[in-house]
């Protein structure tokens, strides 16, 4: 037998999501490591009960196998750049091409999802949904209009988040969650005020947020990133902690492949549900704090959908392996809102189909480079 045919030690490391050690790690590493930490793997080890060396080895194996699609420090991008959920009305024969353009060619579109409803309802003609972030100083409206011309969309609706109430994607720990499971406390209210950063802040932030390759995953995680940011390690830590205090750092996370099969042909989720509720004006924050209490919700936010979406003003996302179970979770939320005396005038579910997810670029210099590559004068794209 040739040496090439001999399985390596790496090949023998389990990469399936249902391996007990991997499941214990992922239950923590998906969305339980909040803020900036000098040693996030040490924290995952403490919370999961798995030693740090094994944590790193297993995460490396899952990245190589495609089970984990990226490892990175997330940011509170809503506080760093203008952002919105955008619904696009695209002719059916151009839908696939529009999807590919948003995913492959627009660095500022993050989640790209084709959605449908269970029947012809308000807004169901809007099949393509994206998240959009445009760096500080540039116009989200102008960028969306540029995208509209590129993909041939008939129209689009931009829905910025006015407040956030839930933000965390932990699929493994949600798979067997009891229907109606919720926190005893109301959800926190997260504002969307834009934070101004210095040139050094941006250098550290850009180095901080770039995803890690498997070989970069070590206990001494940030030393190379400090060199990339052209600062010493202690300065890197100081700036990162300052960014954390200013609430622009999210969580350190291992992102699982949402819908596509992972190692061992295992799926993390099958259904991606975008819930819509229309509640009386003036009760959005109250409603958001109630919806955000429910553990099934990976996202919950106040967004204004306007007349085309039944004047919805509360939206949230939930994922699962069973469609009926997700609907049962929504029914539990609906009953809770009713018991809390919050009337819902309209509600709907938009189901996700084809989807791709990537981090939205938020650096101003990256936007200027994009404009030049697209034949646009960056100055004409300013607010």
C-alpha positions as CSV (number, residue, x, y, z in Angstrom):
1,X,0.0,0.0,0.0
2,X,1.3,3.4,-0.9
3,X,1.8,6.0,1.8
4,X,-0.8,8.2,0.1
5,X,-3.4,5.5,0.8
6,X,-2.8,5.3,4.5
7,X,-5.4,7.3,6.5
8,X,-3.8,10.1,8.4
9,X,-4.6,10.9,12.0
10,X,-6.6,13.9,10.8
11,X,-8.8,11.7,8.7
12,X,-9.8,9.7,11.8
13,X,-11.1,12.6,13.8
14,X,-14.9,12.7,13.9
15,X,-16.4,15.7,12.1
16,X,-20.1,14.8,12.4
17,X,-22.4,17.1,14.3
18,X,-23.9,14.2,16.3
19,X,-20.6,12.9,17.6
20,X,-21.0,13.5,21.4
21,X,-17.8,15.5,21.8
22,X,-18.5,17.6,18.8
23,X,-22.1,18.2,19.9
24,X,-20.9,19.4,23.3
25,X,-18.4,21.8,21.7
26,X,-20.9,23.1,19.2
27,X,-23.6,23.7,21.8
28,X,-21.2,26.3,23.3
29,X,-19.2,27.5,20.3
30,X,-22.0,28.4,18.0
31,X,-23.3,31.4,20.0
32,X,-22.3,31.2,23.7
33,X,-19.0,33.0,23.5
34,X,-20.0,36.6,23.7
35,X,-17.7,39.6,23.2
36,X,-13.9,39.6,22.7
37,X,-11.8,37.2,24.6
38,X,-8.0,36.7,24.3
39,X,-8.5,32.9,24.6
40,X,-11.9,31.9,23.2
41,X,-11.0,28.3,22.9
42,X,-10.1,28.2,26.6
43,X,-13.6,29.6,27.3
44,X,-15.3,27.0,25.0
45,X,-13.3,24.3,26.9
46,X,-14.5,25.6,30.3
47,X,-18.2,25.8,29.3
48,X,-18.3,22.5,27.4
49,X,-16.2,20.4,29.7
50,X,-13.9,19.4,26.9
51,X,-10.2,20.1,27.1
52,X,-8.9,23.0,25.0
53,X,-6.6,20.9,22.8
54,X,-9.5,18.6,21.9
55,X,-11.7,21.6,21.3
56,X,-9.3,23.0,18.8
57,X,-8.6,19.6,17.1
58,X,-12.3,18.9,16.7
59,X,-13.1,22.4,15.3
60,X,-10.3,22.1,12.8
61,X,-11.6,18.7,11.7
62,X,-15.2,20.1,11.3
63,X,-13.9,23.1,9.3
64,X,-11.9,20.8,7.0
65,X,-15.0,18.5,6.5
66,X,-17.3,21.5,5.8
67,X,-19.4,20.9,8.8
68,X,-18.3,24.3,10.1
69,X,-18.3,26.8,7.3
70,X,-16.4,29.5,9.1
71,X,-14.8,30.4,12.4
72,X,-14.6,34.1,13.2
73,X,-15.2,36.9,15.6
74,X,-18.5,38.5,14.7
75,X,-19.3,42.2,14.9
76,X,-22.4,44.1,15.8
77,X,-22.5,45.3,12.2
78,X,-25.7,47.3,12.8
79,X,-23.6,49.6,14.9
80,X,-20.8,49.9,12.4
81,X,-22.7,50.4,9.1
82,X,-26.1,51.2,7.8
83,X,-28.0,48.0,7.3
84,X,-31.3,46.6,6.2
85,X,-33.2,43.5,5.2
86,X,-34.1,43.9,1.6
87,X,-36.9,42.1,-0.3
88,X,-36.5,42.1,-4.1
89,X,-39.2,41.5,-6.7
90,X,-37.4,39.8,-9.5
91,X,-38.9,38.2,-12.6
92,X,-39.0,34.4,-12.3
93,X,-36.6,33.9,-15.2
94,X,-34.0,36.1,-13.6
95,X,-34.3,34.9,-10.0
96,X,-31.3,32.4,-10.1
97,X,-29.0,34.9,-11.8
98,X,-30.0,37.6,-9.3
99,X,-29.3,35.2,-6.5
100,X,-25.8,34.4,-7.9
101,X,-25.0,38.1,-8.4
102,X,-25.9,39.0,-4.8
103,X,-23.9,36.0,-3.4
104,X,-20.9,36.1,-5.7
105,X,-20.4,39.7,-6.7
106,X,-21.8,42.0,-4.0
107,X,-19.6,42.0,-0.9
108,X,-22.1,44.0,1.0
109,X,-25.0,41.5,0.7
110,X,-24.7,39.0,3.5
111,X,-27.6,36.5,3.8
112,X,-29.0,35.7,0.3
113,X,-32.2,33.7,0.5
114,X,-35.0,32.7,-1.9
115,X,-38.2,32.7,0.1
116,X,-41.8,31.6,-0.4
117,X,-45.1,31.5,1.5
118,X,-47.5,28.6,1.9
119,X,-50.0,30.5,-0.3
120,X,-50.4,33.8,-2.3
121,X,-50.2,36.3,0.5
122,X,-49.1,39.9,0.9
123,X,-45.6,40.3,-0.2
124,X,-45.2,36.8,-1.6
125,X,-44.1,38.2,-5.0
126,X,-40.9,39.2,-3.3
127,X,-38.9,36.0,-3.6
128,X,-35.3,37.2,-3.1
129,X,-34.3,38.4,0.3
130,X,-30.9,39.7,1.3
131,X,-29.3,41.5,4.2
132,X,-27.4,44.6,3.1
133,X,-24.7,46.6,4.9
134,X,-23.2,49.8,3.4
135,X,-20.1,51.3,5.1
136,X,-20.3,54.6,6.9
137,X,-20.5,57.6,4.7
138,X,-22.1,55.8,1.7
139,X,-25.8,55.6,0.7
140,X,-27.6,52.3,1.2
141,X,-30.4,53.6,-1.1
142,X,-27.9,54.3,-3.9
143,X,-26.3,50.9,-3.5
144,X,-29.6,49.1,-3.6
145,X,-30.6,51.1,-6.7
146,X,-27.3,50.0,-8.3
147,X,-28.0,46.4,-7.4
148,X,-31.5,46.7,-8.9
149,X,-30.1,47.7,-12.3
150,X,-27.5,44.9,-12.1
151,X,-30.0,42.1,-11.4
152,X,-33.1,43.4,-13.2
153,X,-35.3,43.6,-10.2
154,X,-38.7,45.2,-10.7
155,X,-38.7,46.8,-7.3
156,X,-37.2,46.4,-3.8
157,X,-38.2,47.2,-0.2
158,X,-35.6,48.2,2.3
159,X,-36.3,47.4,5.9
160,X,-33.7,48.7,8.4
161,X,-33.7,47.3,11.9
162,X,-34.9,50.0,14.4
163,X,-34.2,47.7,17.4
164,X,-32.9,44.2,17.9
165,X,-34.1,41.8,20.6
166,X,-32.4,38.4,19.8
167,X,-29.2,37.7,17.9
168,X,-27.6,34.3,18.1
169,X,-27.5,31.2,16.0
170,X,-27.1,28.1,18.1
171,X,-28.7,25.3,15.9
172,X,-27.4,22.3,17.9
173,X,-28.8,23.4,21.2
174,X,-32.1,24.3,19.6
175,X,-32.7,20.9,17.9
176,X,-34.6,19.4,20.7
177,X,-36.0,22.5,22.3
178,X,-39.4,22.2,23.9
179,X,-42.2,24.1,22.2
180,X,-42.7,27.4,23.9
181,X,-39.4,27.4,25.8
182,X,-38.7,30.9,26.9
183,X,-36.6,33.0,29.3
184,X,-38.1,34.2,32.5
185,X,-36.8,37.7,31.7
186,X,-37.9,40.0,28.9
187,X,-35.3,40.2,26.0
188,X,-32.8,43.1,26.1
189,X,-33.2,45.9,23.6
190,X,-30.2,46.4,21.4
191,X,-30.0,49.8,19.7
192,X,-28.7,50.4,16.2
193,X,-26.7,53.6,16.7
194,X,-23.7,54.0,14.5
195,X,-20.3,54.1,16.4
196,X,-17.5,56.2,15.0
197,X,-14.1,54.6,14.8
198,X,-10.5,55.8,14.5
199,X,-8.1,54.7,11.8
200,X,-6.4,52.3,14.4
201,X,-9.8,51.0,15.5
202,X,-10.6,50.1,11.9
203,X,-7.2,48.4,11.4
204,X,-7.7,46.2,14.5
205,X,-11.4,45.6,13.6
206,X,-10.6,44.4,10.1
207,X,-7.9,42.0,11.3
208,X,-10.2,40.9,14.1
209,X,-13.2,40.0,11.9
210,X,-11.5,38.0,9.2
211,X,-12.3,34.3,9.3
212,X,-9.7,31.8,10.5
213,X,-8.3,28.9,8.4
214,X,-7.9,25.6,10.3
215,X,-4.1,26.1,10.7
216,X,-4.7,29.5,12.4
217,X,-6.7,27.9,15.2
218,X,-4.5,28.0,18.3
219,X,-4.6,29.2,21.9
220,X,-2.4,32.1,20.8
221,X,-5.1,33.2,18.4
222,X,-4.6,36.9,18.1
223,X,-0.8,37.4,17.8
224,X,-0.7,37.1,14.0
225,X,-3.8,39.4,13.7
226,X,-2.0,42.0,15.8
227,X,0.9,41.9,13.4
228,X,-1.6,42.2,10.5
229,X,-3.1,45.3,12.2
230,X,0.4,46.7,12.7
231,X,0.2,46.9,16.5
232,X,1.7,45.0,19.3
233,X,-0.4,42.3,21.0
234,X,-1.2,44.3,24.1
235,X,-2.3,47.2,22.0
236,X,-4.5,44.8,20.0
237,X,-6.1,43.6,23.2
238,X,-6.7,47.1,24.4
239,X,-8.3,48.2,21.2
240,X,-10.4,45.0,21.0
241,X,-11.6,45.5,24.6
242,X,-12.4,49.1,23.9
243,X,-14.5,48.0,20.8
244,X,-16.2,45.5,23.0
245,X,-17.1,48.2,25.6
246,X,-18.5,50.3,22.8
247,X,-20.7,47.3,21.9
248,X,-19.5,46.7,18.4
249,X,-18.1,43.2,19.0
250,X,-20.5,40.3,18.7
251,X,-19.5,36.8,19.6
252,X,-16.7,34.4,18.7
253,X,-18.5,31.7,16.7
254,X,-18.2,28.5,14.8
255,X,-20.8,28.8,12.0
256,X,-22.4,25.6,10.9
257,X,-23.6,24.9,7.4
258,X,-27.3,25.8,7.8
259,X,-29.1,23.6,5.2
260,X,-26.5,21.7,3.1
261,X,-25.5,18.2,4.3
262,X,-22.5,18.1,6.5
263,X,-20.0,15.3,7.4
264,X,-21.8,12.0,7.5
265,X,-24.7,13.4,5.4
266,X,-26.1,15.1,8.5
267,X,-28.2,18.2,8.3
268,X,-28.1,20.9,11.0
269,X,-31.4,22.4,9.8
270,X,-33.9,21.9,7.0
271,X,-36.2,24.9,7.4
272,X,-35.6,28.6,7.8
273,X,-38.7,30.5,8.8
274,X,-39.0,34.3,8.7
275,X,-42.0,35.2,11.0
276,X,-43.9,38.4,10.5
277,X,-46.3,40.1,12.9
278,X,-48.1,43.4,12.7
279,X,-48.7,45.0,16.1
280,X,-50.1,48.4,17.1
281,X,-47.7,51.3,16.5
282,X,-46.0,52.3,19.7
283,X,-45.9,48.7,21.0
284,X,-43.0,47.5,19.0
285,X,-40.4,47.4,21.8
286,X,-42.8,45.8,24.2
287,X,-43.6,43.1,21.5
288,X,-39.9,42.6,20.6
289,X,-39.0,42.0,24.2
290,X,-41.7,39.3,24.4
291,X,-40.8,37.6,21.1
292,X,-37.1,37.8,21.9
293,X,-37.7,35.8,25.1
294,X,-38.4,32.6,23.1
295,X,-35.4,30.4,22.9
296,X,-36.2,29.2,19.4
297,X,-35.7,32.7,17.9
298,X,-32.2,33.2,16.4
299,X,-33.1,36.8,15.4
300,X,-35.9,39.1,16.5
301,X,-36.1,42.8,15.4
302,X,-38.4,45.7,14.8
303,X,-38.5,46.3,11.1
304,X,-41.2,48.2,9.1
305,X,-42.5,46.2,6.2
306,X,-45.0,48.8,4.9
307,X,-48.3,48.2,3.1
308,X,-46.9,45.5,0.7
309,X,-46.2,43.3,3.8
310,X,-49.3,44.0,5.7
311,X,-47.7,46.8,7.7
312,X,-45.7,44.3,9.7
313,X,-43.3,45.8,12.2
314,X,-42.0,42.8,14.1
315,X,-39.9,40.1,12.4
316,X,-37.9,37.1,13.6
317,X,-36.1,34.0,12.3
318,X,-36.2,30.5,13.6
319,X,-34.6,27.3,12.2
320,X,-35.4,23.6,12.6
321,X,-35.5,20.2,11.1
322,X,-39.3,19.9,11.1
323,X,-41.7,22.4,9.6
324,X,-44.6,21.5,11.7
325,X,-42.5,21.9,14.8
326,X,-41.4,25.4,13.8
327,X,-45.1,26.3,13.2
328,X,-45.9,25.0,16.7
329,X,-43.2,27.2,18.1
330,X,-44.7,30.2,16.2
331,X,-48.2,29.3,17.6
332,X,-46.8,29.3,21.1
333,X,-45.4,32.8,20.5
334,X,-48.8,33.9,19.0
335,X,-50.6,32.6,22.1
336,X,-48.1,34.4,24.4
337,X,-48.6,37.7,22.6
338,X,-52.4,37.3,23.0
339,X,-52.1,36.5,26.7
340,X,-49.8,39.6,27.1
341,X,-52.6,41.7,25.6
342,X,-50.7,42.5,22.4
343,X,-53.1,42.3,19.4
344,X,-51.6,41.0,16.1
345,X,-53.4,42.4,13.1
346,X,-51.5,40.3,10.5
347,X,-49.0,37.5,10.6
348,X,-47.2,35.4,8.0
349,X,-44.3,33.0,7.5
350,X,-41.8,33.3,4.7
351,X,-39.9,30.0,4.3
352,X,-36.3,30.0,3.1
353,X,-35.3,27.8,0.2
354,X,-32.0,28.2,-1.6
355,X,-29.7,30.2,0.7
356,X,-26.1,31.3,1.0
357,X,-24.6,33.2,3.9
358,X,-21.4,35.3,4.0
359,X,-20.3,38.2,6.2
360,X,-21.2,41.6,4.8
361,X,-18.1,43.8,4.2
362,X,-18.3,47.0,6.3
363,X,-14.9,48.7,5.8
364,X,-15.1,52.1,4.0
365,X,-11.9,51.4,2.0
366,X,-13.5,48.1,0.7
367,X,-16.5,50.1,-0.5
368,X,-14.3,52.5,-2.4
369,X,-12.4,49.6,-4.0
370,X,-15.7,48.0,-5.0
371,X,-16.9,51.2,-6.6
372,X,-13.7,51.5,-8.7
373,X,-13.9,47.9,-9.8
374,X,-17.6,48.4,-10.8
375,X,-16.8,51.6,-12.8
376,X,-18.5,53.8,-10.2
377,X,-17.1,57.1,-8.8
378,X,-17.1,56.4,-5.0
379,X,-18.0,60.1,-4.4
380,X,-21.3,59.7,-6.3
381,X,-22.3,56.9,-3.9
382,X,-22.0,59.0,-0.8
383,X,-25.0,59.9,1.4
